[in-house]
Amino acid sequence: MGHPLHIASLLVHCRPEWLAAVKANLQMLPGLEMHQENANGKLVVVLEAEHESRILASIDHIQQLPGVLNAALIYHEELLEGDA
């Protein structure tokens, strides 16, 4: 049995005037990629981690960032090494 990989996508909604600061803070999180954004303060984010608890901790952290209004989990999947 292989090592698990958890993949989750989120919609992060922040105050538009805080968008640049929120993006800068998000870029510091390990395993996070930003894929889409708009001027209204909405970002599509993907998280990857070996443990589901790390995904949950990252979501909690994102929700506490200054300017963030909400971070909503849209999708989550656990893959095992060798799955494709």
Backbone as ProteinMPNN parsed JSONL, in Angstrom:
{"seq_chain_A": "MGHPLHIASLLVHCRPEWLAAVKANLQMLPGLEMHQENANGKLVVVLEAEHESRILASIDHIQQLPGVLNAALIYHEELLEGDA", "coords_chain_A": {"N_chain_A": [[0.844, -1.172, 0.0], [0.567, 2.22, -0.823], [1.831, 5.555, -0.011], [-0.37, 8.009, 1.327], [-1.877, 10.813, -0.373], [-3.34, 13.805, 0.106], [-5.602, 15.871, -1.524], [-7.033, 18.994, -1.841], [-9.437, 21.426, -2.739], [-10.154, 24.881, -2.44], [-12.322, 27.678, -1.992], [-11.431, 30.839, -1.444], [-12.443, 33.727, 0.087], [-11.906, 37.099, 0.293], [-11.559, 40.458, 1.599], [-11.642, 42.838, -0.958], [-9.736, 44.948, -0.913], [-7.725, 43.835, 0.553], [-6.634, 41.877, -0.974], [-4.025, 41.59, -2.215], [-2.363, 41.343, 0.056], [-3.43, 39.052, 1.278], [-2.916, 37.134, -0.714], [-0.102, 37.179, -0.644], [0.344, 36.139, 1.922], [-0.811, 33.59, 1.609], [0.924, 32.428, -0.246], [3.05, 31.701, 1.319], [2.385, 29.365, 2.561], [3.045, 25.912, 2.872], [2.661, 23.494, 0.264], [0.567, 24.72, -1.07], [-1.21, 26.015, -3.817], [-2.152, 28.686, -5.9], [-4.765, 29.167, -8.142], [-6.666, 30.696, -9.494], [-8.103, 33.955, -9.548], [-10.058, 36.869, -8.701], [-10.944, 40.353, -9.019], [-12.783, 40.917, -7.09], [-12.021, 39.744, -4.784], [-11.938, 36.966, -4.596], [-10.476, 33.752, -4.543], [-9.219, 30.785, -6.007], [-7.908, 27.963, -4.597], [-5.552, 25.333, -4.216], [-4.683, 22.685, -2.122], [-2.168, 20.435, -1.069], [-1.248, 17.607, 0.792], [0.269, 15.142, 2.954], [-1.217, 14.232, 5.063], [-4.541, 14.303, 6.223], [-5.129, 15.887, 8.413], [-3.321, 17.965, 8.187], [-4.337, 19.375, 6.004], [-6.738, 20.285, 7.13], [-5.71, 21.889, 9.197], [-4.429, 23.833, 7.669], [-6.628, 25.033, 6.398], [-7.937, 26.128, 8.636], [-5.95, 27.943, 9.398], [-5.869, 29.661, 7.152], [-8.427, 30.785, 7.318], [-8.07, 32.453, 9.452], [-6.425, 34.471, 8.604], [-5.637, 37.944, 8.205], [-8.09, 39.954, 6.681], [-9.365, 37.881, 5.363], [-12.515, 36.613, 4.636], [-13.857, 34.188, 4.383], [-13.086, 30.713, 4.013], [-13.797, 28.164, 2.041], [-14.188, 24.71, 1.787], [-14.17, 22.971, -1.175], [-13.609, 20.635, -2.563], [-12.269, 17.412, -1.86], [-9.91, 14.81, -1.877], [-8.443, 11.659, -1.266], [-5.591, 10.221, -2.381], [-3.743, 7.282, -3.163], [-0.325, 6.38, -3.342], [0.611, 5.531, -6.556], [-1.962, 5.441, -7.514], [-3.868, 6.626, -10.231]], "CA_chain_A": [[0.0, 0.0, 0.0], [1.39, 3.417, -0.966], [1.641, 6.684, 0.889], [-1.513, 8.821, 0.893], [-1.739, 12.222, -0.726], [-4.632, 14.475, 0.181], [-5.726, 17.041, -2.387], [-8.255, 19.732, -1.527], [-9.567, 22.752, -3.353], [-10.883, 25.828, -1.604], [-12.639, 29.021, -2.461], [-11.085, 31.806, -0.396], [-13.053, 35.03, -0.171], [-11.309, 38.115, 1.154], [-11.904, 41.839, 1.264], [-10.878, 43.188, -2.162], [-8.599, 45.811, -0.595], [-6.726, 42.993, 1.207], [-6.297, 40.784, -1.887], [-2.566, 41.434, -2.372], [-1.803, 40.86, 1.325], [-3.876, 37.667, 1.464], [-2.138, 36.318, -1.646], [1.271, 37.08, -0.126], [0.306, 35.203, 3.052], [-1.097, 32.252, 1.102], [2.12, 31.912, -0.926], [3.995, 31.195, 2.313], [1.941, 28.08, 3.092], [3.567, 24.766, 2.107], [1.697, 22.65, -0.414], [-0.562, 25.511, -1.554], [-1.104, 26.64, -5.136], [-3.27, 29.551, -6.276], [-5.055, 28.89, -9.547], [-7.556, 31.683, -10.097], [-8.487, 35.042, -8.645], [-10.726, 37.985, -9.354], [-10.791, 41.626, -8.312], [-13.749, 40.972, -5.992], [-11.43, 39.119, -3.606], [-12.147, 35.513, -4.559], [-9.333, 32.983, -5.019], [-9.302, 29.327, -6.022], [-6.665, 27.485, -4.008], [-5.41, 23.879, -4.083], [-3.767, 22.247, -1.074], [-1.716, 19.045, -1.106], [-0.567, 17.216, 2.029], [0.263, 13.701, 3.199], [-2.173, 13.916, 6.12], [-5.771, 15.095, 6.211], [-5.051, 16.871, 9.504], [-2.565, 19.116, 7.67], [-5.292, 20.124, 5.19], [-7.648, 20.967, 8.057], [-4.946, 22.945, 9.876], [-4.214, 24.908, 6.695], [-7.902, 25.745, 6.235], [-8.111, 26.942, 9.846], [-4.977, 29.044, 9.325], [-6.326, 30.594, 6.113], [-9.599, 31.501, 7.824], [-7.636, 33.426, 10.457], [-5.588, 35.514, 8.006], [-6.279, 39.255, 8.109], [-8.757, 40.249, 5.429], [-10.117, 36.728, 4.852], [-13.894, 36.525, 5.099], [-14.236, 32.784, 4.444], [-12.364, 29.727, 3.217], [-14.744, 27.058, 1.928], [-13.718, 23.489, 1.145], [-14.996, 22.629, -2.331], [-13.324, 19.272, -3.007], [-11.199, 16.735, -1.157], [-9.73, 13.415, -2.259], [-7.226, 10.997, -0.808], [-5.009, 9.31, -3.369], [-2.638, 6.464, -2.697], [0.781, 6.326, -4.284], [0.344, 4.549, -7.597], [-3.276, 5.735, -8.092], [-3.868, 7.637, -11.291]], "C_chain_A": [[0.891, 1.237, 0.0], [1.1, 4.467, 0.087], [0.465, 7.522, 0.4], [-1.098, 10.242, 0.511], [-3.14, 12.809, -0.722], [-4.577, 15.725, -0.684], [-7.062, 17.689, -2.07], [-8.263, 21.043, -2.29], [-10.481, 23.592, -2.491], [-11.254, 27.056, -2.406], [-12.382, 29.946, -1.288], [-11.67, 33.154, -0.81], [-12.476, 36.026, 0.825], [-11.83, 39.494, 0.762], [-11.041, 42.249, 0.066], [-9.646, 44.048, -1.875], [-7.465, 45.047, 0.095], [-6.196, 41.902, 0.271], [-4.789, 40.555, -2.003], [-1.932, 40.869, -1.102], [-2.188, 39.403, 1.569], [-3.088, 36.744, 0.54], [-0.705, 36.13, -1.153], [1.335, 36.097, 1.042], [0.059, 33.777, 2.586], [0.132, 31.624, 0.454], [3.147, 31.349, 0.046], [3.603, 29.825, 2.868], [2.474, 26.932, 2.237], [2.429, 23.978, 1.472], [0.489, 23.387, -0.968], [-0.246, 26.097, -2.924], [-2.349, 27.489, -5.364], [-3.5, 29.378, -7.771], [-5.902, 29.954, -10.226], [-7.864, 32.757, -9.065], [-9.316, 36.046, -9.434], [-10.621, 39.216, -8.463], [-11.771, 41.781, -7.155], [-13.244, 40.272, -4.737], [-11.688, 37.631, -3.487], [-10.956, 34.818, -5.212], [-9.662, 31.499, -4.993], [-7.93, 28.807, -5.628], [-6.692, 25.96, -3.968], [-4.36, 23.602, -3.02], [-3.416, 20.783, -1.3], [-0.961, 18.761, 0.182], [-0.653, 15.701, 2.179], [-0.789, 13.294, 4.223], [-3.368, 14.865, 6.051], [-5.739, 16.182, 7.29], [-4.294, 18.122, 9.069], [-3.451, 19.997, 6.781], [-6.207, 20.934, 6.105], [-6.949, 22.102, 8.787], [-4.705, 24.127, 8.935], [-5.491, 25.717, 6.475], [-8.157, 26.648, 7.435], [-7.192, 28.158, 9.812], [-5.433, 30.102, 8.312], [-7.501, 31.418, 6.612], [-9.233, 32.583, 8.837], [-6.778, 34.553, 9.879], [-6.334, 36.844, 7.952], [-6.873, 39.486, 6.721], [-9.573, 39.108, 4.859], [-11.502, 36.708, 5.487], [-14.325, 35.074, 5.273], [-13.287, 31.951, 3.591], [-13.237, 28.479, 3.196], [-14.112, 25.885, 1.179], [-14.686, 23.121, 0.031], [-14.832, 21.154, -2.7], [-12.189, 18.714, -2.167], [-11.135, 15.293, -1.645], [-8.424, 12.907, -1.678], [-6.788, 10.027, -1.889], [-3.918, 8.497, -2.699], [-1.578, 6.434, -3.776], [0.516, 5.203, -5.291], [-1.039, 4.714, -8.196], [-3.11, 6.75, -9.205], [-5.06, 7.45, -12.187]], "O_chain_A": [[1.869, 1.294, 0.746], [0.244, 4.292, 0.954], [0.311, 7.729, -0.804], [-0.11, 10.783, 1.008], [-4.017, 12.359, -1.46], [-3.646, 16.527, -0.596], [-8.096, 17.021, -2.033], [-7.227, 21.685, -2.464], [-11.441, 23.103, -1.896], [-10.584, 27.419, -3.373], [-13.043, 29.845, -0.254], [-11.421, 33.649, -1.909], [-12.545, 35.826, 2.038], [-12.461, 39.661, -0.281], [-9.83, 42.026, 0.078], [-8.618, 43.887, -2.533], [-6.355, 45.567, 0.208], [-5.382, 41.081, 0.694], [-4.333, 39.416, -1.897], [-1.057, 40.007, -1.179], [-1.361, 38.61, 2.019], [-2.638, 35.681, 0.968], [-0.159, 35.03, -1.241], [2.276, 35.309, 1.139], [0.662, 32.844, 3.117], [0.357, 30.421, 0.587], [4.028, 30.594, -0.363], [4.394, 29.191, 3.566], [2.369, 26.973, 1.011], [1.365, 23.814, 2.07], [-0.515, 22.758, -1.303], [0.849, 26.61, -3.157], [-3.464, 27.065, -5.059], [-2.563, 29.434, -8.567], [-5.843, 30.087, -11.448], [-7.883, 32.496, -7.862], [-9.283, 36.075, -10.664], [-10.253, 39.119, -7.293], [-11.612, 42.676, -6.326], [-13.955, 40.21, -3.734], [-11.658, 37.087, -2.383], [-10.485, 35.222, -6.275], [-10.308, 31.015, -4.064], [-6.92, 29.158, -6.237], [-7.738, 25.362, -3.715], [-3.287, 24.205, -3.016], [-4.273, 19.985, -1.68], [-0.135, 19.564, 0.617], [-1.533, 15.058, 1.606], [-1.21, 12.137, 4.251], [-3.216, 16.069, 5.848], [-6.269, 17.274, 7.088], [-4.596, 19.221, 9.534], [-3.33, 21.222, 6.802], [-6.423, 22.125, 5.881], [-7.535, 23.168, 8.977], [-4.768, 25.283, 9.354], [-5.443, 26.943, 6.377], [-8.549, 27.804, 7.272], [-7.604, 29.266, 10.154], [-5.383, 31.299, 8.595], [-7.567, 32.621, 6.358], [-10.0, 33.521, 9.053], [-6.44, 35.496, 10.596], [-7.535, 36.869, 7.681], [-6.218, 39.235, 5.71], [-10.391, 39.324, 3.965], [-11.645, 36.776, 6.708], [-15.071, 34.755, 6.199], [-12.757, 32.419, 2.584], [-13.398, 27.813, 4.219], [-13.574, 26.047, 0.084], [-15.885, 22.977, 0.267], [-15.793, 20.5, -3.102], [-11.261, 19.435, -1.801], [-12.161, 14.634, -1.808], [-7.432, 13.632, -1.608], [-7.532, 9.12, -2.264], [-3.251, 8.97, -1.778], [-1.883, 6.458, -4.969], [0.233, 4.067, -4.91], [-1.296, 4.191, -9.28], [-2.274, 7.648, -9.103], [-5.238, 8.205, -13.143]]}, "name": "protein", "num_of_chains": 1, "seq": "MGHPLHIASLLVHCRPEWLAAVKANLQMLPGLEMHQENANGKLVVVLEAEHESRILASIDHIQQLPGVLNAALIYHEELLEGDA"}
